[in-house]
């Protein structure tokens, strides 16, 4: 039987629940705040009179027009890679609006955790529910169900014919989530650089990369990290997300790749109903 520390480690590393609290409005606020918008309030009448006086001056009119054009160009630069047509603010919108998403996750930990034997995961996410199926040798060896509404997490271990039901006070924080929605928002809110174009599985993509520790989040940041997201130029949806976190001077390393995305999928609610075979033992703490 796993002890409490083992269970907490499984939840922290494997359970990633997408929440709907991050929206495109937040990205808009980030851009506006970067330009230092005034938060002072004035009388509408006083502002109107001042505006009329200022705009009578043709030189001022030209300066204002130039400023508007400059602001538009700056905004385009922030969210559009040159010559690509990828508008990153729109990517954030599309990902946020996706009804559901299915994708594969391949991850490796060094040193390898106890009893981790998993070739890959198939992850299913909606705005409030998730299901993570772990595969080994083509068979499902475990499933993690989570529901933000009921705040329940159920881990089913087919190898040990057991299950654990937990009701944590808080679900996994945004900063640790590895669902594509949360990660895209973090990419755009962190310092990042453009990677240009690359063809992945026959799809022309453009990418960005970050080494900003804020991407990982939490109190204990990794010593170094690298994360990339590649987005289809045609559809504006992520095609591949990859990353690496390093600690203890390289002695501990965590790498992951997410691919095989199916975006805006309509996932049936029954998919997220826990399936616990008869005879499985409840080992909940």
VOBA-1610 file (N, C-alpha, C; in pm, whole numbers, padded with zeros to 5 digits, always signed):
BEGIN
Unk+00084-00120+00000Unk+00000+00000+00000Unk+00087+00124+00000Unk+00039+00228-00072Unk+00111+00353-00075Unk+00082+00432+00051Unk+00181+00502+00101Unk+00155+00587+00216Unk+00107+00723+00169Unk+00077+00812+00266Unk+00021+00942+00232Unk+00116+01025+00146Unk+00247+01016+00174Unk+00342+01093+00095Unk+00340+01050-00050Unk+00329+00920-00073Unk+00324+00869-00209Unk+00200+00920-00281Unk+00087+00920-00212Unk-00037+00966-00274Unk-00027+01114-00309Unk+00027+01194-00216Unk+00041+01336-00243Unk+00134+01361-00361Unk+00239+01277-00375Unk+00332+01292-00485Unk+00265+01261-00617Unk+00179+01158-00618Unk+00107+01123-00740Unk+00017+01238-00783Unk-00057+01294-00687Unk-00149+01403-00719Unk-00072+01524-00770Unk+00038+01557-00701Unk+00112+01677-00739Unk+00173+01664-00878Unk+00224+01544-00911Unk+00296+01526-01037Unk+00203+01493-01154Unk+00097+01417-01127Unk+00016+01365-01237Unk-00119+01432-01255Unk-00170+01497-01152Unk-00305+01552-01161Unk-00298+01698-01200Unk-00357+01730-01314Unk-00354+01867-01363Unk-00494+01902-01413Unk-00566+01984-01335Unk-00706+02013-01365Unk-00718+02152-01423Unk-00780+02163-01539Unk-00793+02294-01600Unk-00907+02371-01536Unk-00881+02495-01504Unk-00984+02583-01448Unk-01020+02688-01551Unk-01136+02753-01533Unk-01183+02850-01631Unk-01166+02994-01586Unk-01080+03015-01483Unk-01070+03150-01431Unk-00975+03238-01510Unk-00892+03177-01596Unk-00802+03258-01677Unk-00869+03283-01812Unk-00885+03406-01848Unk-00957+03439-01969Unk-00875+03531-02056Unk-00929+03554-02177Unk-00862+03646-02268Unk-00856+03787-02210Unk-00954+03822-02127Unk-00951+03954-02065Unk-00823+03975-01986Unk-00771+03868-01925Unk-00648+03881-01848Unk-00532+03914-01942Unk-00528+03850-02059Unk-00422+03879-02154Unk-00431+04023-02203Unk-00554+04069-02223Unk-00571+04208-02264Unk-00520+04302-02157Unk-00551+04269-02030Unk-00504+04354-01919Unk-00352+04356-01912Unk-00288+04242-01942Unk-00142+04237-01939Unk-00084+04334-02040Unk-00144+04336-02161Unk-00095+04426-02265Unk-00116+04572-02225Unk-00236+04602-02175Unk-00266+04739-02137Unk-00177+04785-02022Unk-00156+04697-01926Unk-00070+04734-01814Unk+00073+04756-01859Unk+00117+04682-01961Unk+00253+04699-02010Unk+00274+04837-02069Unk+00165+04898-02118Unk+00172+05034-02173Unk+00144+05140-02068Unk+00127+05099-01943Unk+00108+05194-01834Unk-00019+05275-01844Unk-00137+05212-01855Unk-00262+05288-01865Unk-00289+05366-01737Unk-00345+05483-01750Unk-00378+05564-01632Unk-00499+05506-01563Unk-00493+05496-01432Unk-00605+05446-01354Unk-00675+05559-01281Unk-00634+05685-01309Unk-00698+05799-01245Unk-00830+05828-01313Unk-00928+05870-01236Unk-01058+05903-01292Unk-01076+06053-01292Unk-01146+06103-01394Unk-01174+06245-01405Unk-01319+06263-01442Unk-01368+06383-01423Unk-01503+06417-01462Unk-01517+06402-01613Unk-01626+06340-01658Unk-01647+06322-01801Unk-01658+06456-01872Unk-01722+06554-01808Unk-01736+06687-01869Unk-01602+06755-01882Unk-01521+06751-01776Unk-01390+06814-01780Unk-01303+06750-01886Unk-01308+06619-01899Unk-01227+06550-01998Unk-01271+06589-02138Unk-01402+06601-02160Unk-01453+06636-02291Unk-01408+06776-02332Unk-01414+06873-02238Unk-01370+07010-02268Unk-01222+07013-02300Unk-01141+06944-02219Unk-00998+06942-02242Unk-00965+06879-02376Unk-01038+06773-02412Unk-01013+06705-02538Unk-01041+06798-02656Unk-01150+06877-02648Unk-01184+06967-02758Unk-01078+07074-02774Unk-01026+07128-02662Unk-00924+07232-02669Unk-00796+07179-02731Unk-00757+07058-02689Unk-00632+07001-02740Unk-00642+06973-02889Unk-00754+06918-02933Unk-00767+06873-03070Unk-00785+06987-03169Unk-00799+07112-03119Unk-00806+07225-03212Unk-00669+07251-03274Unk-00563+07206-03208Unk-00428+07231-03256Unk-00392+07124-03359Unk-00364+07165-03487Unk-00336+07065-03591Unk-00211+06984-03563Unk-00110+07045-03497Unk+00012+06972-03466Unk-00018+06860-03367Unk-00103+06894-03269Unk-00141+06793-03170Unk-00220+06682-03236Unk-00309+06722-03331Unk-00387+06619-03402Unk-00295+06519-03471Unk-00192+06571-03537Unk-00098+06483-03608Unk-00025+06393-03510Unk+00016+06452-03396Unk+00089+06375-03295Unk+00004+06263-03239Unk-00125+06294-03213Unk-00217+06193-03162Unk-00236+06081-03263Unk-00253+06120-03391Unk-00271+06019-03495Unk-00148+05929-03505Unk-00029+05992-03497Unk+00095+05914-03503Unk+00105+05819-03385Unk+00062+05866-03268Unk+00067+05783-03148Unk-00026+05663-03161Unk-00145+05685-03221Unk-00240+05576-03240Unk-00181+05470-03332Unk-00120+05515-03442Unk-00059+05421-03536Unk+00054+05343-03468Unk+00136+05416-03391Unk+00248+05351-03322Unk+00197+05247-03224Unk+00091+05282-03149Unk+00035+05187-03053Unk-00017+05063-03123Unk-00080+05082-03239Unk-00132+04968-03314Unk-00019+04876-03359Unk+00093+04940-03405Unk+00207+04860-03449Unk+00269+04783-03333Unk+00277+04848-03216Unk+00332+04781-03099Unk+00246+04662-03061Unk+00114+04681-03062Unk+00023+04572-03030Unk+00037+04456-03127Unk+00054+04489-03257Unk+00071+04384-03356Unk+00201+04308-03332Unk+00306+04380-03294Unk+00435+04316-03270Unk+00428+04223-03151Unk+00353+04262-03047Unk+00345+04180-02926Unk+00285+04044-02952Unk+00186+04039-03040Unk+00111+03916-03055Unk+00120+03852-03193Unk+00201+03907-03283Unk+00212+03848-03417Unk+00359+03829-03451Unk+00397+03707-03481Unk+00533+03684-03526Unk+00544+03732-03669Unk+00655+03797-03704Unk+00671+03858-03835Unk+00655+03754-03945Unk+00567+03785-04041Unk+00550+03702-04158Unk+00478+03571-04134Unk+00418+03551-04022Unk+00360+03420-03992Unk+00209+03418-03998Unk+00146+03523-03954Unk+00001+03522-03943Unk-00047+03464-03813Unk+00042+03416-03725Unk+00002+03363-03595Unk-00016+03480-03499Unk-00137+03497-03450Unk-00167+03601-03352Unk-00183+03532-03217Unk-00089+03557-03129Unk-00084+03479-03005Unk-00201+03508-02912Unk-00253+03630-02915Unk-00371+03658-02834Unk-00489+03574-02881Unk-00498+03552-03012Unk-00606+03469-03066Unk-00584+03322-03030Unk-00458+03280-03022Unk-00429+03144-02979Unk-00482+03123-02837Unk-00454+03221-02750Unk-00504+03212-02613Unk-00656+03205-02609Unk-00721+03284-02695Unk-00868+03283-02702Unk-00920+03147-02746Unk-00861+03092-02852Unk-00911+02965-02906Unk-00893+02852-02805Unk-00778+02850-02740Unk-00753+02746-02641Unk-00851+02756-02525Unk-00875+02879-02481Unk-00968+02901-02369Unk-01110+02860-02406Unk-01149+02885-02532Unk-01286+02857-02576Unk-01308+02712-02615Unk-01201+02633-02626Unk-01214+02494-02666Unk-01304+02417-02569Unk-01405+02348-02622Unk-01499+02275-02537Unk-01429+02163-02461Unk-01335+02100-02526Unk-01259+01993-02463Unk-01136+01965-02546Unk-01038+01898-02488Unk-00916+01866-02561Unk-00866+01729-02517Unk-00814+01654-02614Unk-00752+01524-02589Unk-00610+01531-02643Unk-00514+01477-02570Unk-00377+01479-02618Unk-00296+01372-02546Unk-00179+01344-02604Unk-00086+01247-02544Unk+00021+01321-02465Unk+00060+01265-02352Unk+00169+01319-02272Unk+00274+01211-02250Unk+00397+01243-02287Unk+00512+01155-02259Unk+00603+01231-02164Unk+00634+01172-02050Unk+00717+01240-01951Unk+00822+01144-01896Unk+00933+01204-01857Unk+01042+01125-01799Unk+01096+01199-01678Unk+01116+01125-01570Unk+01175+01181-01448Unk+01308+01113-01421Unk+01407+01192-01384Unk+01537+01138-01344Unk+01569+01190-01203Unk+01587+01101-01104Unk+01575+00955-01115Unk+01430+00912-01133Unk+01411+00792-01186Unk+01277+00742-01212Unk+01203+00715-01081Unk+01081+00769-01066Unk+01004+00747-00943Unk+00967+00600-00925Unk+00945+00562-00801Unk+00905+00425-00770Unk+00772+00391-00838Unk+00769+00272-00900Unk+00644+00219-00956Unk+00583+00314-01059Unk+00669+00378-01140Unk+00618+00477-01235Unk+00587+00418-01371Unk+00620+00287-01392Unk+00619+00226-01523Unk+00505+00266-01614Unk+00523+00368-01695Unk+00419+00421-01783Unk+00485+00467-01912Unk+00434+00419-02026Unk+00490+00460-02155Unk+00442+00599-02194Unk+00313+00624-02173Unk+00256+00755-02205Unk+00120+00766-02139Unk+00064+00887-02144Unk-00071+00914-02092Unk-00157+00970-02203Unk-00284+00941-02198Unk-00382+01010-02282Unk-00465+01096-02188Unk-00460+01228-02209Unk-00525+01323-02120Unk-00651+01378-02185Unk-00758+01387-02105Unk-00886+01442-02152Unk-00924+01555-02057Unk-00950+01672-02113Unk-00981+01788-02029Unk-01104+01863-02079Unk-01185+01907-01984Unk-01285+02010-02009Unk-01252+02123-01911Unk-01338+02223-01902Unk-01309+02335-01812Unk-01319+02296-01666Unk-01387+02185-01635Unk-01406+02147-01494Unk-01367+02004-01461Unk-01343+01920-01561Unk-01314+01780-01535Unk-01192+01733-01615Unk-01129+01630-01565Unk-01018+01570-01639Unk-01013+01421-01613Unk-00955+01352-01710Unk-00931+01209-01698Unk-00794+01180-01760Unk-00707+01113-01685Unk-00573+01081-01730Unk-00557+00930-01731Unk-00542+00871-01849Unk-00524+00727-01863Unk-00376+00697-01887Unk-00317+00614-01799Unk-00177+00576-01813Unk-00167+00444-01889Unk-00078+00440-01989Unk-00064+00321-02073Unk+00074+00258-02056Unk+00075+00125-02057Unk+00198+00048-02055Unk+00177-00074-02143Unk+00262-00088-02245Unk+00246-00202-02335Unk+00112-00205-02406Unk+00055-00087-02433Unk-00071-00078-02505Unk-00195-00096-02420Unk-00178-00115-02289Unk-00293-00134-02200Unk-00298-00024-02094Unk-00419+00009-02050Unk-00436+00108-01944Unk-00399+00044-01811Unk-00302+00103-01742Unk-00260+00048-01613Unk-00310+00133-01496Unk-00364+00250-01526Unk-00416+00336-01420Unk-00487+00456-01477Unk-00580+00509-01400Unk-00658+00626-01443Unk-00675+00720-01325Unk-00665+00849-01354Unk-00691+00950-01252Unk-00809+01035-01298Unk-00916+01037-01219Unk-01034+01119-01247Unk-01033+01239-01152Unk-01072+01354-01203Unk-01083+01470-01114Unk-01201+01557-01158Unk-01261+01620-01061Unk-01378+01705-01085Unk-01366+01829-00999Unk-01355+01945-01063Unk-01341+02070-00989Unk-01469+02108-00917Unk-01584+02068-00971Unk-01710+02105-00908Unk-01730+02032-00774Unk-01702+01903-00773Unk-01719+01825-00651Unk-01590+01819-00568Unk-01482+01869-00625Unk-01350+01866-00559Unk-01313+01725-00515Unk-01327+01633-00608Unk-01291+01494-00581Unk-01184+01448-00678Unk-01096+01365-00630Unk-00991+01304-00711Unk-00993+01155-00681Unk-00999+01074-00787Unk-01000+00928-00770Unk-00889+00868-00855Unk-00801+00792-00790Unk-00690+00725-00857Unk-00720+00575-00860Unk-00726+00518-00979Unk-00752+00375-00995Unk-00624+00308-01045Unk-00576+00211-00967Unk-00451+00140-00998Unk-00486-00005-01036Unk-00479-00033-01168Unk-00518-00167-01213Unk-00412-00271-01177Unk-00286-00229-01166Unk-00181-00323-01132Unk-00197-00381-00993Unk-00241-00296-00898Unk-00259-00341-00760Unk-00406-00365-00726Unk-00493-00349-00827Unk-00638-00368-00808Unk-00687-00291-00686Unk-00658-00163-00687Unk-00696-00077-00575Unk-00732+00060-00627Unk-00791+00142-00538Unk-00824+00279-00575Unk-00817+00369-00453Unk-00802+00497-00479Unk-00795+00597-00373Unk-00890+00710-00408Unk-00970+00752-00313Unk-01059+00866-00332Unk-01016+00977-00237Unk-00997+01096-00291Unk-00950+01209-00212Unk-01039+01329-00236Unk-01051+01413-00136Unk-01127+01538-00148Unk-01039+01651-00096Unk-00938+01691-00175Unk-00847+01797-00130Unk-00921+01929-00112Unk-00874+02009-00016Unk-00935+02139+00007Unk-00921+02229-00114Unk-00807+02216-00182Unk-00783+02295-00303Unk-00732+02203-00412Unk-00777+02230-00536Unk-00726+02153-00648Unk-00587+02206-00682Unk-00519+02140-00774Unk-00383+02178-00810Unk-00382+02323-00858Unk-00294+02410-00803Unk-00290+02551-00843Unk-00260+02568-00991Unk-00303+02684-01047Unk-00279+02714-01187Unk-00132+02702-01223Unk-00046+02748-01132Unk+00097+02753-01164Unk+00158+02616-01187Unk+00094+02508-01137Unk+00147+02374-01154Unk+00073+02294-01260Unk-00037+02345-01310Unk-00116+02267-01405Unk-00043+02250-01536Unk-00061+02133-01595Unk+00003+02105-01722Unk-00100+02087-01834Unk-00223+02131-01812Unk-00317+02127-01922Unk-00282+02239-02019Unk-00310+02222-02149Unk-00266+02320-02249Unk-00318+02461-02224Unk-00442+02473-02175Unk-00498+02606-02153Unk-00414+02685-02053Unk-00387+02626-01937Unk-00310+02696-01835Unk-00169+02726-01883Unk-00109+02631-01957Unk+00029+02653-02000Unk+00039+02761-02107Unk-00056+02767-02200Unk-00052+02874-02301Unk-00063+03010-02235Unk-00151+03023-02135Unk-00164+03150-02065Unk-00032+03186-01997Unk+00037+03086-01939Unk+00164+03114-01871Unk+00273+03150-01971Unk+00274+03085-02087Unk+00370+03121-02190Unk+00361+03269-02223Unk+00239+03317-02245Unk+00220+03454-02290Unk+00240+03555-02178Unk+00231+03513-02054Unk+00250+03606-01943Unk+00395+03608-01895Unk+00478+03517-01949Unk+00620+03512-01911Unk+00707+03570-02022Unk+00831+03600-01989Unk+00927+03643-02090Unk+00950+03528-02186Unk+00943+03555-02316Unk+00962+03449-02414Unk+01025+03505-02541Unk+01075+03415-02625Unk+01133+03455-02752Unk+01071+03374-02865Unk+01076+03428-02985Unk+01019+03361-03101Unk+01118+03259-03155Unk+01065+03148-03207Unk+01148+03040-03260Unk+01137+03026-03411Unk+01049+03103-03473Unk+01031+03090-03616Unk+00943+02972-03651Unk+00960+02919-03773Unk+00873+02814-03823Unk+00939+02677-03819Unk+00853+02575-03808Unk+00899+02437-03803Unk+00781+02347-03845Unk+00809+02243-03920Unk+00705+02149-03961Unk+00704+02030-03866Unk+00588+02005-03805Unk+00571+01894-03711Unk+00459+01805-03761Unk+00492+01679-03790Unk+00394+01583-03842Unk+00319+01641-03962Unk+00393+01707-04049Unk+00334+01762-04171Unk+00259+01892-04153Unk+00261+01950-04032Unk+00189+02074-04004Unk+00289+02188-03986Unk+00272+02295-04062Unk+00359+02412-04048Unk+00323+02486-03919Unk+00423+02502-03833Unk+00399+02562-03701Unk+00493+02679-03677Unk+00456+02761-03581Unk+00545+02864-03528Unk+00549+02848-03377Unk+00667+02877-03320Unk+00681+02852-03178Unk+00738+02968-03100Unk+00720+02959-02970Unk+00785+03050-02876Unk+00847+02966-02766Unk+00951+03021-02703Unk+01023+02950-02598Unk+01040+03041-02478Unk+01032+02984-02359Unk+01055+03060-02237Unk+01153+02986-02147Unk+01235+03064-02079Unk+01321+03012-01974Unk+01293+03087-01845Unk+01180+03154-01841Unk+01139+03233-01726Unk+01094+03140-01613Unk+01159+03148-01495Unk+01120+03060-01384Unk+00973+03076-01345Unk+00914+03192-01374Unk+00774+03215-01340Unk+00682+03118-01413Unk+00730+03059-01522Unk+00647+02964-01597Unk+00614+02843-01510Unk+00709+02801-01426Unk+00687+02685-01339Unk+00594+02719-01224Unk+00614+02836-01164Unk+00529+02879-01054Unk+00566+02813-00923Unk+00491+02848-00819Unk+00517+02791-00687Unk+00630+02860-00615Unk+00657+02815-00493Unk+00761+02876-00410Unk+00899+02822-00442Unk+00908+02693-00469Unk+01037+02631-00496Unk+01055+02617-00646Unk+01125+02714-00707Unk+01143+02715-00851Unk+01258+02623-00890Unk+01252+02566-01010Unk+01364+02483-01057Unk+01487+02569-01082Unk+01604+02507-01080Unk+01726+02582-01107Unk+01729+02634-01250Unk+01672+02558-01339Unk+01661+02603-01478Unk+01541+02535-01542Unk+01489+02598-01643Unk+01378+02538-01717Unk+01380+02587-01861Unk+01320+02510-01946Unk+01298+02546-02085Unk+01162+02491-02125Unk+01081+02572-02189Unk+00951+02526-02235Unk+00921+02589-02370Unk+00863+02511-02460Unk+00829+02559-02594Unk+00686+02519-02628Unk+00619+02604-02703Unk+00488+02569-02757Unk+00492+02597-02907Unk+00445+02500-02985Unk+00440+02511-03131Unk+00294+02514-03174Unk+00259+02615-03250Unk+00120+02639-03288Unk+00104+02628-03439Unk-00004+02566-03483Unk-00032+02555-03626Unk-00059+02692-03686Unk+00012+02725-03794Unk-00009+02852-03862Unk-00149+02858-03920Unk-00202+02743-03961Unk-00333+02738-04027Unk-00448+02746-03926Unk-00442+02667-03820Unk-00556+02658-03728Unk-00543+02748-03605Unk-00421+02784-03567Unk-00402+02865-03447Unk-00410+02786-03318Unk-00412+02652-03327Unk-00412+02566-03208Unk-00273+02508-03184Unk-00235+02487-03059Unk-00108+02420-03030Unk-00103+02280-03090Unk+00013+02246-03146Unk+00037+02114-03204Unk+00131+02034-03114Unk+00222+02105-03047Unk+00315+02037-02957Unk+00361+02132-02847Unk+00368+02081-02725Unk+00421+02156-02611Unk+00528+02069-02547Unk+00643+02127-02518Unk+00753+02049-02462Unk+00826+02131-02358Unk+00889+02062-02264Unk+00961+02135-02161Unk+01055+02048-02081Unk+01140+02114-02004Unk+01236+02045-01918Unk+01262+02130-01794Unk+01254+02067-01676Unk+01286+02133-01549Unk+01405+02061-01486Unk+01500+02137-01434Unk+01622+02079-01377Unk+01644+02132-01236Unk+01681+02040-01145Unk+01713+02075-01006Unk+01837+01998-00961Unk+01888+02036-00844Unk+02002+01966-00781Unk+02119+01954-00878Unk+02151+02066-00944Unk+02267+02069-01035Unk+02261+01960-01142Unk+02142+01938-01191Unk+02124+01840-01298Unk+02096+01699-01252Unk+02100+01675-01122Unk+02075+01540-01072Unk+01928+01500-01083Unk+01842+01600-01076Unk+01698+01573-01091Unk+01648+01648-01214Unk+01582+01574-01300Unk+01538+01631-01428Unk+01400+01577-01463Unk+01315+01666-01511Unk+01180+01627-01553Unk+01156+01683-01693Unk+01129+01596-01788Unk+01100+01639-01925Unk+00963+01589-01967Unk+00897+01664-02055Unk+00766+01623-02102Unk+00744+01671-02245Unk+00660+01597-02316Unk+00615+01635-02450Unk+00466+01607-02457Unk+00390+01704-02505Unk+00247+01686-02530Unk+00222+01699-02680Unk+00151+01602-02738Unk+00124+01607-02881Unk-00005+01531-02911Unk-00029+01505-03039Unk-00150+01435-03084Unk-00277+01504-03032Unk-00280+01635-03042Unk-00393+01713-02990Unk-00519+01696-03074Unk-00632+01688-03006Unk-00765+01698-03069Unk-00838+01812-02997Unk-00847+01926-03064Unk-00901+02046-03001Unk-01052+02059-03024Unk-01114+02135-02935Unk-01257+02165-02940Unk-01338+02036-02952Unk-01295+01933-02880Unk-01365+01805-02881Unk-01484+01810-02785Unk-01595+01754-02828Unk-01714+01745-02742Unk-01707+01614-02665Unk-01663+01622-02541Unk-01641+01502-02461Unk-01765+01467-02380Unk-01810+01344-02395Unk-01929+01297-02324Unk-01901+01291-02174Unk-01998+01332-02093Unk-01982+01336-01949Unk-01952+01200-01888Unk-01999+01092-01953Unk-01974+00958-01899Unk-01826+00923-01900Unk-01748+00991-01984Unk-01604+00967-01990Unk-01537+00995-01857Unk-01596+01088-01780Unk-01534+01132-01654Unk-01596+01065-01531Unk-01688+00970-01554Unk-01746+00896-01443Unk-01651+00783-01403Unk-01601+00783-01279Unk-01503+00682-01237Unk-01552+00540-01260Unk-01468+00461-01322Unk-01498+00320-01345Unk-01407+00236-01257Unk-01463+00187-01146Unk-01386+00108-01050Unk-01436-00037-01058Unk-01355-00126-01112Unk-01398-00266-01126Unk-01432-00329-00992Unk-01521-00425-00996Unk-01560-00498-00874Unk-01439-00569-00815Unk-01429-00566-00683Unk-01321-00634-00615Unk-01200-00548-00588Unk-01196-00426-00643Unk-01083-00338-00617Unk-01091-00287-00472Unk-00977-00276-00407Unk-00971-00240-00265Unk-00955-00090-00250Unk-01034-00033-00161Unk-01024+00109-00129Unk-00910+00129-00029Unk-00803+00198-00070Unk-00689+00223+00019Unk-00677+00372+00050Unk-00789+00441+00045Unk-00788+00585+00075Unk-00735+00609+00215Unk-00651+00714+00234Unk-00599+00742+00368Unk-00709+00791+00459
//
